[in-house]
């Protein structure tokens, strides 16, 4: 049986200022922000959530601002079928 879980809450921000958006969400949620450690993509900032919490990313986008979730799975085909 495959396993899936909520991986990340992604806050999409329609802005060109990723640091300003990340600073807002950092203050709102009480977690510091930092660039992604494993990426050269400057469109993202990660909030330093406790290990017991879901990961939160702030992402610069061109579409209207919104929030989406990323689901992680060990079997994409099975998860697509389940959904």
Buried (B, 14 or more C-beta within 10 A) or exposed (E): EEEBEEEBBBBBBEBEEBBEBBBBBBEEBEBBBEBEEEEEEEBBBBBEBEEEEEBBBBBBBEEEEEEEEEEEBEEEEBBEEEE
